[in-house]
Amino acid sequence: MSKSTGDGCLPGFANPLRDGAGEQSHLADAFAAGCDDFINKPVDAVVLRGRLKGHLDRLSYYEQLERTRQALNRHLSKRTREVVEAASRAGKALSPEQRDVVVLFTDIRGFTITADEMELEKLFSLLSVWLAEQVDLIYEFGGYVDKFGGDGVMAVFDGEDRVLQGCLCALRMMESARKRGDSGDEKIRQLAIGIHAGRVMIGNIGSSEHLDYSVIGTTVNLAARLCGHAPAMSIFASKAILDAALTDSRLRFHSEQQVPMRGLKELVTVYTLDSDFQASG
């Protein structure tokens, strides 16, 4: 409740009870200036306590809602939050749309065997730290996490420089994995990455009870297949990625090969992605 003068209203405003001609005008001005309640004089203690309790209860409720919102935000991608907020303002769910994006998948090779050999608490702790590093890098390079897939992530880059951002993000992830290997963390370092660029359908998928803002299409499937074929500690990129990023001197595409992909009739041209620094080192 806003601070009031001895007359029961905001400082700088006349008491509407003593200024009959301008009562409604002054009261409207007071509320417009931020006043959210008004108590007539003489002040009744019961009314005052009741009004104060109501304001404090509402404040407590709003604070609880904010804590819940912040907790939920940690379980949602930034892009999902933006879509939900936009849909809330519009009063309806946004329609799905086609968009050109870069899709990146990561996976830890041999994770199933590692899970059998390692204590669950230690495994969970290591995996949480490892995925957190990947998530931080994805957002650092302008992408967002579409979903987690056990021991890996699916990331989407949809900005103007999406191909370069996705490639640099993949290289930084691999660099981080190599550093982990050098420090003796072998069991969690066998990273494989697949990256592809193309058109997808993006929007809400699910029911009225549970929706998932996600991307679908052949582009997603091929990126996942590339990740599945990539050897440990390597990045497999499609020809679409190479064609869009070949002129950037920080990227090196090599070891072209034709690879059969499950669900696809024709062989897929695949390149290994490195940085010039890694190649020369």
C-alpha positions in Angstrom: 0.0 0.0 0.0 1.4 3.4 -0.9 2.5 5.8 1.8 -0.2 8.3 2.6 -0.4 11.7 4.4 -2.2 12.3 7.6 -5.4 12.9 5.5 -5.3 9.3 4.2 -4.1 10.0 0.6 -0.8 10.4 -1.3 1.5 13.4 -0.6 0.8 16.2 -3.0 -2.9 15.4 -3.3 -5.8 17.1 -1.6 -8.1 15.1 0.7 -11.0 14.2 -1.6 -13.3 14.1 1.5 -12.6 17.8 2.2 -12.5 18.9 -1.4 -16.0 17.9 -2.5 -15.9 19.6 -5.9 -12.8 17.7 -7.0 -13.3 14.5 -5.0 -13.5 12.1 -7.9 -10.7 13.9 -9.8 -8.2 13.9 -7.0 -9.0 10.3 -6.1 -8.5 9.3 -9.8 -5.2 11.2 -9.8 -4.1 9.4 -6.6 -4.7 6.0 -8.1 -3.1 6.9 -11.4 0.0 8.0 -9.4 0.3 4.5 -7.9 -2.0 4.5 -4.9 -3.6 1.1 -4.6 -5.9 1.6 -1.6 -7.7 4.4 0.3 -8.8 4.5 3.9 -11.2 7.2 5.1 -10.6 9.0 8.4 -11.1 8.4 11.2 -9.1 5.3 10.6 -10.7 2.1 12.0 -8.0 -0.3 13.4 -9.9 -3.4 12.3 -10.3 -2.0 8.8 -6.6 -1.0 8.7 -5.4 -4.4 9.8 -7.7 -6.1 7.3 -6.5 -4.0 4.4 -2.8 -4.5 5.4 -3.3 -8.3 5.7 -4.9 -8.4 2.2 -2.0 -6.5 0.7 0.6 -8.6 2.4 -1.2 -11.8 1.4 -1.2 -10.7 -2.3 2.5 -9.7 -2.1 3.3 -13.2 -0.7 1.3 -14.8 -3.5 3.0 -12.8 -6.2 6.4 -13.6 -4.7 5.5 -17.3 -4.7 4.4 -17.1 -8.4 7.7 -15.4 -9.3 9.7 -18.1 -7.5 7.7 -20.8 -9.4 8.2 -19.0 -12.7 12.0 -18.8 -12.1 12.1 -22.5 -11.2 10.1 -23.4 -14.3 12.4 -21.3 -16.5 15.4 -23.4 -15.5 13.6 -26.4 -17.1 12.7 -24.6 -20.3 14.8 -23.3 -23.2 15.0 -19.5 -23.7 13.2 -19.9 -27.0 10.4 -21.9 -25.5 9.9 -19.2 -22.9 9.8 -16.6 -25.6 7.2 -18.5 -27.5 5.0 -19.1 -24.4 5.1 -15.4 -23.5 4.2 -14.4 -27.1 1.3 -16.9 -27.1 0.1 -15.5 -23.8 0.1 -12.0 -25.1 -1.6 -13.0 -28.3 -4.2 -15.1 -26.4 -3.7 -18.1 -28.6 -1.0 -20.6 -29.6 1.3 -19.5 -32.4 1.0 -21.3 -35.7 3.8 -23.7 -36.8 6.1 -22.3 -39.4 8.8 -23.4 -41.8 12.3 -22.0 -41.1 15.9 -22.5 -42.2 18.0 -23.6 -39.3 21.1 -25.5 -38.3 20.6 -28.6 -36.1 23.4 -30.0 -34.0 23.4 -33.3 -32.1 25.9 -34.5 -29.5 26.4 -38.0 -28.1 28.9 -39.7 -25.8 30.2 -42.9 -27.2 30.2 -45.9 -25.0 27.9 -44.3 -22.5 25.8 -47.4 -21.9 28.9 -49.4 -20.8 30.1 -46.5 -18.7 26.7 -46.3 -17.0 27.1 -50.0 -16.1 30.6 -49.5 -14.7 30.2 -46.3 -12.7 28.2 -45.5 -9.6 24.9 -43.8 -10.5 25.6 -40.8 -8.3 29.0 -40.1 -9.8 27.7 -40.8 -13.3 24.9 -38.3 -12.8 27.2 -35.7 -11.4 29.7 -36.0 -14.3 27.0 -36.0 -16.9 25.3 -33.0 -15.4 28.5 -31.0 -15.5 29.3 -32.1 -19.0 25.9 -31.2 -20.4 25.9 -27.9 -18.6 29.1 -27.0 -20.4 27.5 -27.9 -23.8 24.4 -25.8 -22.9 26.5 -22.8 -22.0 28.4 -23.0 -25.3 25.1 -23.4 -27.3 23.7 -20.2 -25.8 27.1 -18.4 -26.1 27.0 -19.0 -29.9 23.4 -17.9 -30.3 21.6 -21.2 -30.4 19.2 -22.8 -28.0 18.6 -26.3 -26.6 15.7 -28.1 -28.2 15.9 -31.2 -26.0 18.2 -33.4 -24.0 18.6 -37.0 -25.2 20.1 -38.9 -22.2 23.8 -38.3 -22.7 23.6 -35.7 -25.4 21.7 -32.6 -26.6 19.9 -31.4 -29.7 20.6 -27.7 -30.4 19.1 -25.3 -32.9 20.7 -22.2 -34.4 18.4 -20.0 -36.4 20.1 -16.6 -36.6 21.6 -14.9 -39.6 25.0 -16.5 -39.0 23.6 -19.8 -37.9 26.0 -22.0 -39.9 29.1 -20.4 -38.6 27.7 -20.2 -35.1 26.8 -23.9 -35.1 30.3 -24.9 -36.5 32.2 -22.8 -34.0 30.0 -24.1 -31.2 30.8 -27.7 -32.2 34.5 -27.0 -32.3 34.4 -25.4 -28.8 32.6 -28.5 -27.5 35.2 -30.8 -29.0 38.0 -28.6 -27.5 36.4 -28.9 -24.1 36.1 -32.7 -24.5 39.8 -32.9 -25.3 40.7 -30.9 -22.3 38.7 -33.3 -20.1 40.6 -36.2 -21.6 43.9 -34.5 -20.8 42.8 -34.2 -17.2 42.0 -37.9 -17.0 38.2 -37.8 -17.4 38.3 -40.5 -20.2 35.0 -42.1 -19.5 33.0 -39.0 -20.2 35.1 -37.5 -23.0 34.2 -39.7 -26.0 32.1 -37.0 -27.7 30.6 -37.3 -31.2 28.8 -34.4 -33.0 26.7 -34.2 -36.1 25.6 -30.9 -37.7 23.4 -30.2 -40.7 21.6 -27.2 -42.2 18.2 -27.1 -43.9 14.5 -26.3 -43.6 12.4 -27.6 -40.7 8.9 -27.2 -39.4 9.0 -25.5 -36.0 6.1 -25.1 -33.5 4.2 -26.7 -30.7 3.8 -30.5 -30.7 1.5 -32.4 -28.3 -1.8 -32.0 -26.7 -3.6 -29.4 -24.7 -2.3 -31.0 -21.5 1.4 -31.0 -22.6 3.1 -29.2 -25.4 6.7 -29.3 -26.7 8.1 -26.5 -28.8 10.3 -28.4 -31.2 11.5 -28.8 -34.8 10.8 -31.7 -37.1 11.8 -32.7 -40.6 14.4 -34.4 -42.7 17.0 -31.8 -41.6 16.6 -33.0 -38.0 16.8 -36.7 -38.9 19.9 -36.2 -41.0 21.7 -34.3 -38.2 20.9 -37.1 -35.8 22.2 -39.7 -38.3 25.4 -37.7 -38.8 26.0 -37.7 -35.1 25.3 -41.5 -34.9 27.9 -42.2 -37.6 30.6 -39.8 -36.3 33.5 -41.6 -34.6 34.4 -40.6 -31.0 36.1 -37.2 -30.8 35.0 -36.1 -34.2 32.4 -33.8 -35.9 30.5 -35.0 -39.0 29.1 -32.1 -41.1 26.9 -32.3 -44.2 27.6 -30.8 -47.6 25.0 -28.1 -46.8 27.2 -27.0 -43.9 30.3 -27.1 -46.0 28.7 -25.1 -48.9 27.6 -22.4 -46.5 30.8 -22.1 -44.4 33.6 -23.0 -46.7 34.9 -19.5 -47.1 35.5 -19.0 -43.3 39.2 -19.5 -42.6 38.6 -20.7 -39.1 36.9 -23.9 -40.4 38.5 -26.9 -42.1 36.5 -29.6 -43.8 38.2 -32.7 -44.9 38.0 -36.5 -45.3 35.0 -36.5 -47.7 33.1 -39.8 -47.7 29.9 -41.3 -48.9 27.9 -42.8 -46.0 24.7 -44.8 -46.1 22.1 -43.5 -43.7 19.3 -45.5 -42.3 16.0 -44.3 -43.8 17.6 -42.6 -46.8 17.9 -44.2 -50.2 21.0 -42.3 -51.5 24.4 -42.1 -49.9 25.1 -38.9 -47.9 28.2 -36.9 -48.5 29.9 -36.3 -45.1 32.9 -34.2 -44.1 34.9 -34.1 -40.9 35.0 -30.6 -39.4 38.1 -29.3 -37.6 39.6 -25.9 -37.0 42.8 -24.8 -38.7 44.4 -24.6 -35.3 43.6 -28.2 -34.5 44.7 -29.4 -37.9 48.1 -27.6 -37.7 48.6 -28.7 -34.1 
